[in-house]
Amino acid sequence: MGGGHVVTATPLDRVAIRLHPDDDVAVARSEVLAGTEIDDGSRTFAAGSDVPAGHKIAVRAVAAGGPVRKYGQRIGVATSPIAAGDHVHTHNLAVGPPAAHTTGPAGETGVPSADGPAPVGTASRAATSSGTSPPATTFAGIVRPDGRIATRNYIGILTSVNCSATAARLIADRFRPGSDLLAQHPDVDGVVALTHGSGCGMAVSGDGLSLLRRTITGYARHPNFAGLLVLGLGCEVNQVDSLAEGFDLPPSTPVHTMTIQALGGTRATVDEGVARIREMVGAAAEVRRRPVPVSELVLGLNCGGSDAYSGITANPALGVAADLLIAQGGTAVLGETPEIHGAEHLLTGRADPAVAEALLERVRWWESYVEASGGSLDNNPSPGNKAGGLTTILEKSLGAVAKAGTSRLQQVVGYAERPTRRGLVFMDTPGYDPVSVTGIVAGGANVVCFTTGRGSVFGCKPAPSLKLATNSEVYRRMPDDMDINCGSILDGDETVEQAGRRIFDAVVAVASGRRTLSEELGVGDNEFVPWQLGAVL
């Protein structure tokens, strides 16, 4: 008598990650092949088709038009009936009608629940939110004569207009890493030319020029610059002298202004610029690092090239690091307003009413701004995000907000504005990575943590940028670009809490002078991209 073939179902937590007991979907740990039998502890179902790694597999049926939940939150609605085991993505899930803006319950975090199965080792956040102060931490910082605290020691070349960009780069090229002059002064991190595509062809007043000047001024005031050369053409709308007058810097920070037209052309400008920077490099080389409290750190939080693992590993781990910094009096700045759309209640629910309303006002502005241009905020996620398993902006936003940890939201500031309160701050920036981080650094961030699942090579001189990989595959594939592997959480090697403490330690080390991989590669000169508003005339 022949025996039948017995198929043993695989436990769900070995195949996929269910982030919350209320979720309708789980995230595939690796590719799930069609026909794979899965046991979720109460029933068995089969994968209806191949589900790529990082993509969603339904763990229960959802009727057409019904809400689909992940992180215990709605990420969209089913556009057709979904059965348990189905691949859930753009073919059967859409963002659906917009929800009303709410402040949400105080204390909601938008990170994977520690009360659920937590198969990736998500830990309780009690260690960072219990009110128990951790031991005071210091870093080896640079204290400027006026008391400002730096993490790097650069000479900056700032341009008023795109017309002076080439001359600025030619000057900076004379001071490349390894050049004779820099070799004589190892305490100077370099000479960086920050060029942009604007400065003229714009109204002489209004938001466009005001925003550009605020951004350049924020960089001029950045403590990581020991001295500045401000270079223009001469006839542009954004005049060099009036720009530099607004910097309001102490006499201890030298500021040289030049225009190509006044100096008699490009060659003469380059020669004069090199001479002036030689003087500044010599003076800047006299600085020394000394112990400074981590309360002087302003940590920029950004993500780019996100995938479905971003909200499970790197983003919540970075949130732990941000909480640790804030607990010691430091500041963490979250941006990318279009990428909190649909998850803003997770921030407003831990803010005073006035701060909450300030954030909602910016979200409403973006809704109107995008609608007026004929677009939709759900045009984000990008093709790369979708290839990595993210389907709707709601899903992406819920994962992105996890970078903010669990601390109370203290302030909302405009693009390139410097926070006036410590703790968690939100800055209104676009979601486009270079533009967002440019605003955050202009606002004073002296270290940046950048999470990525698809792989980003981002740098942001004069602030060092740490790259956090969301999965081990991209960390192995891009070893020269990824500073920290948060895929260890997915692999079961550490908890979110442990990874967050590792990130915090890395931030302190980098603030103390340890070079990031983007710095080793020289990335960061071309990522200065101010947000451009208004008509190009």
Secondary structure, DSSP 8 states (H G I E B T S, - for coil): ---------EEHHHHEE--STT-SEEEESS-B-TT-EEE-SS-EEE-SS-B-TT-EEESS-B-TT-EEEETTEEEEEESS-B-TT-EESTTTEE--S--------TT---S--SSS--TT----SHHHHSS------EEEEEE-TTS-EES--EEEEEESSGGGHHHHHHHHHTT-TT-HHHHH-TT--EEEEE--S-SSSS-SSSHHHHHHHHHHHHHHT-TTEEEEEEEE-SSSSS-HHHHHHTT---TTS-EEEEEHHHHTSHHHHHHHHHHHHHHHHHHHTT--EEEEEGGG-EEEEEE-S--TTTTTTHHHHHHHHHHHHHHTT-EEEE--GGGSTTTTHHHHTTB-HHHHHHHHHHHHHHHHHHHHTT--GGG-S-HHHHHTT--SHHHHHHHHGGGGTTS-EEEEE-TT---SS-EEEEE---SSHHHHHHHHHHTT-SEEEEEESS-----BTTB-EEEEESSHHHHHH-TTT-SEE-HHHHTTSS-HHHHHHHHHHHHHHHHTT---HHHHHTTTSS-------S---
